[in-house]
Amino acid sequence: MSEFDRAAEAIDAGDLVVYPTETVYGLGAAALEPDAVERVFEVKGRDRSKPLSFAVPSVPSALQYVRATERERRFMATFLPGPVTVLCRRRETIPEELTAGRDRVGVRVPDHPLALRLCERAGTPITATSANVSGQPSVRELGDLDPEIREAAAVVLDGGKTDGTESTVVDVSSATIHRRGAQADEIEAWLETH
């Protein structure tokens, strides 16, 4: 069985997987399963009031889980796949545990072949949060993985060294950049002109 099959089965079983993205290493779990989402918060020591994003293999698959406006769809078509987290209104299938009770959820379509393959193979949205203990630096290579994350993960996918620039988090509806990261200038320019 390939590492990808093992990783997809782990996600299906409610376990955690560490996977590479074009920004930093991510911690993946079944994003529609409240118990799996809860494990991500627990292992990271993350404040429950801070929502998590989810990753999917394409924009059309993202639109099954969010209600995107025409402008949000145009933005996604321009910037995804890419190092961008787009906040959209969630559909009912997205659990409140993931969004910390908010009506918007962060969508990622990572521009990384291993991450996209994992999203595809898992067949469900997976959590898209950095694979680190909250407050610790993001992980760019597996040697820097916190021991508690490594122990908690059923599978760790090695994609070598990642870029390390975190995704830009943007709410297109209010033209707000919540976190400046990769491509922030281009995103800002798009928001001003579209």
N, C-alpha and C positions, 0 to 999 in steps of 0.2 A: 504493500500500500504506500502511495506517495505521501510526502509531507503535507501536500495540499489536501489529500483525502483525509488524512489524520486531523488536520486543522479544521476542515469543514465538519467532520464528525464530532470533534470536540465542541464546536460552536452549537451544533445540533443537540448535543448532550447538556448544554448549559454551562460548559467550561469556558475558560479564558484562553486566548491565543495572542501572542505577541507577533506583530507583523510590520514590515517596513512600508513607509509611504514616501512620497517625494519631499516630505518636510522632515518629520521625525518618526521614530518607531511608535506604533499605535498599540493599544490594548483593546482587543476585539472580543465581543461576546454577543449573543443574540439580542439585538436591540429591542425586539418586541416582547421579550420575556422579562417581566419584572424581577424575578429571582436572579437571573443572569446579570441584569443591570445593577442590581443591589450588590452583587459580588464585586463588580468593577469599583463601585464607590468604596466598598469595604477594603479591598486590596490596596487601592490608591490612598486611602485615608482622606478621601475627598469630601468636602462639605456637601451635604445633601441639597443645599439650596443652590448649588452651582450645576446647571444642566449639562448633559452630555449631548454630543452630536452623533449622527449615524452616517455610515458610509454605505454606498450602493455602487453597482458597476456602471451605471449610466444615468443620464438625465431622465429618460422615459421611466426607468425603474423608480427614480426618486419621486416622480409625479404620482405614483400609486400611493405614496404615504404623506404627501403634503398638498395643500391647496395653493397653487402658485398663481399669482396675477400674470397678466400678459407681460408686464415689465420684468417681473422676476424670471419668467421663462426666457425672455430675450437675454437677460443677464446670465442665466445659467448656460444658455447656448453659446455665449461668448467666452465664459471663463471656466466651464467645466468640460472634461476633467481638468483639474488644476488645484493649486494650493490655496483654495478658497473655501470657507464655510459660509453657506448662504442660509440666513434665517427665514423660514417660511411658516405659514400657518399649518399646524399638524392636523392630520386626519385622526379619526377616533382610534385607529389601530395602533397609534404611537402611545405607549404607556406614559402616564404622568410621572412615573419614577425617572424616566429618561429626561424629561423637560423640567423637572422640579416644579411641576404644576403649572408651568407657563403654557400659553397657547401657541407659541412659536418653537420650532425645533431647528437645530443646525443640520444642514445637509452637506455631505462631502462626497465627491466623486474623485478619488485620488488619482493623480496622474503618475501611477507607478504600476508596472506590469504585474508584480507579485500581489499587490493590494487588490488590483482589479480582478485577478484570477481568484483570489480568496473570496471576494464579494460575490463573484459569479458562482463559484462552487458552493458557497454556503447557502445560497438560495434564499437568504433573508437579510435584511439590513443588519449590519454589525456596528457595535459602538466604535466611534472614532474619537478617541481621547488619547493623550500621550501616555506611553507605557512607563510611567514613573510614579513614585510616591509623591503626593501633592507637596509642593514646596521645594522639591528637588529639581535639578535641571532636567530638561527633556533629553531623551536618549537618542544619540546619533549613530552609535554602533553598539553591538550587543555586549561588548566588554563592559559597558557603562550601566548595564541593566541592574536595577536594585535587586538584591538577593530575594526580597519578599515577593517581587513581581515575578522573577524567574521561577521561584518555587510554586507560585499560585497558577502559573500558566501550564496548561496541558501540553501545548505545542509552541515552540519558538521558531518562527520562520526567519532565516538569515538572508538579508538582502544587501549585506555589506554596509558601507557607510552612507548615511542619508545626508541630504542638503543641510538640515538643521534650522532653516528659517521656518517659523511656524506659519500656519495658514492665516490669512486675513479673514476676520469674522465680520460679515456685512449684513445689515438689514436693508434690503433694497427698497422696501416700502417707505421707510423714513429717510432713506439715503444716508444711513449712519454706519460708520465703520467702528465696530466695538473693539476690535483688536487689529492694530496695524501689523502686517506680516508680509509675506511674499506678495508681490504685484500690487501693493497698496496704492502706489501712485497711479497705475493704469486704472485701477478700480475707481479711485476718486475721480479721475478724468471722465470715465464712463458715466458715473452717477451725475456729474455736472452737465453732461451733454445729451443724456437719453431720458 
